[in-house]
C-alpha cells in the first residue's frame, strides 16, 4: 500500500488541511480520503500538486507500507 505523508508534512511546516485544500483547490472530503488511503488511485496531477503546495519531493510525500504491518497497527 502507498501512504501519503501529507499530515506529517503539514505538521512539520505548521500548515493546516484547510490551507492545503485552498492551495490545491480540492475538497476537504477528497483530501481526507486520499490521506486515509480510501482511494483506489491518485492522478499524477494531484501528486504533483501535493509536492508543489507542500514544497516536498515524491520521496517525502509517499511511503510504501506493508499491508500486513499496517493492519496490525
C-alpha positions in Angstrom: 0.0 0.0 0.0 1.2 3.5 -0.7 0.7 6.0 2.1 0.6 9.8 1.7 2.6 11.6 4.4 0.6 14.8 4.0 -0.4 15.2 7.7 3.2 14.7 8.8 4.5 17.3 6.3 1.7 19.7 7.2 2.6 19.4 10.9 6.3 20.0 10.1 5.5 23.1 8.1 2.9 24.5 10.5 0.2 24.4 7.9 -3.4 23.1 8.1 -5.5 20.8 5.9 -7.7 23.8 5.2 -4.7 25.7 3.9 -3.8 22.7 1.7 -7.3 22.4 0.3 -7.2 26.1 -0.6 -3.8 25.7 -2.3 -4.8 22.7 -4.3 -8.5 23.6 -4.9 -9.5 20.2 -3.5 -12.4 19.5 -1.2 -11.7 18.6 2.4 -13.6 15.3 1.8 -11.4 14.3 -1.1 -8.2 15.3 0.7 -9.1 13.2 3.8 -10.0 10.2 1.5 -6.5 10.5 -0.1 -4.7 10.8 3.2 -6.6 7.9 4.8 -5.9 5.6 1.8 -9.6 5.4 1.0 -9.0 5.9 -2.8 -8.0 3.3 -5.3 -5.8 5.6 -7.3 -4.5 9.1 -7.4 -3.5 11.0 -10.5 -0.1 12.4 -11.2 -1.7 15.8 -11.4 -2.6 15.6 -7.7 0.7 14.1 -6.7 2.5 17.0 -8.4 0.1 19.5 -6.7 0.8 18.0 -3.3 4.5 18.3 -3.8 4.3 21.8 -5.2 2.0 23.0 -2.4 4.0 21.3 0.4 7.4 22.1 -1.2 8.4 18.4 -1.0 9.7 15.6 -3.1 7.8 12.4 -4.1 10.1 10.5 -1.7 9.0 12.7 1.2 5.3 12.6 0.1 5.0 8.8 -0.4 5.8 5.8 1.7 5.2 2.2 0.8 3.7 0.3 3.7 3.5 -3.4 4.1 -0.3 -4.1 4.2 0.1 -6.8 6.9 2.1 -4.5 9.2 -0.4 -1.6 8.6 -3.4 -3.9 9.6 -1.7 -4.7 12.9 -1.1 -1.1 13.8 
